[in-house]
C-alpha cells in the first residue's frame, strides 16, 4: 500500500549516484571505447527491479480500487520525474509497459472511468455548477464559462496527461475512446438539465448551458491539432 517508498528510494539512488557515475565511471567506459552511458545503464537496471516488483504487486491490487489507483498515481509521478529530472530515455524499459499489459490496462481504464463519472456527478450537483469562476472579471470572462464546463475540460486534460506516455498508439486510442464516452455522457447530462429549463429559455441556467456547450466545442477544436 506504499509503492512510493520503493519508487522514491530508486529516484534517490539515481540522483545520489549521478555525479560519481559521470565523474568516475563514464571516463573509464569512454577510454575503453564503450558506447555505454553509465548513468542511463544504472537507471535502467534499477527500473528493471521496479518492473519486477510491480509485476509481483499488481495482481494483488487489481480488485482494490483505492490501492490500485494509488499505485497508478505514484507510478505516473515516478515516470515524470525519471524523464524530466534524470534524463531517462523513452527507448528504455519503463513502468508504462507494465501498466499497458492487458489485465492491468483494462483495470486502469475501468477505474479511470469510474472516478471520472464520480467527478462529473459532484461537479454538476455543486451549487456553483452554473456560475463562472471569473464572473466578476470581465476581461477574463468573455465566454461566461460555467464552473462545471471548465472542471469537465480540466478532467479531460488530466486524463490525457496521465496516458500520453503510454508506449503504443493502440493503448492511447483506447483512452481516447474513454474520453469520447465521457464527452457524450456530459452532453446527455447537459441535455437533461436543459429540458428542465425550456420554459425559461432566457433564464440564467439555460444561458449557462449554451455557454458551456460553446466553450467545450471551442476547446475541442483547439485540441484538434494535438496528435
Number of C-alpha atoms within 10 A of each C-alpha: 11 10 18 16 10 13 18 15 11 19 19 12 13 20 15 11 13 17 12 12 19 14 10 11 14 18 14 14 14 13 8 9 9 11 9 11 14 20 21 18 14 15 23 18 11 16 21 15 13 19 18 12 13 17 16 11 15 18 12 11 17 17 12 10 17 12 17 22 18 16 20 19 14 18 20 19 15 17 19 15 14 20 12 10 11 16 12 20 14 10 7 12 16 21 21 19 14 17 23 17 12 11 13 19 16 16 17 20 14 14 17 16 18 12 13 19 15 10 15 20 13 13 19 20 12 13 10 13 19 24 18 19 17 15 15 9 10 10 9 11 14 10 15 21 24 26 21 25 27 18 16 21 16 12 17 18 13 11 18 15 11 16 17 13 16 16 18 12 11 10 19 17 12 15 21 16 12 19 19 13 13 19 16 12 14 20 12 12 14 18 13 11 14 19 11 12 17 11 10 12 13 11 11 12 19 21 18 24 21 16 18 23 17 15 19 18 12 11 12 12 11 10 11 8 7 7 4
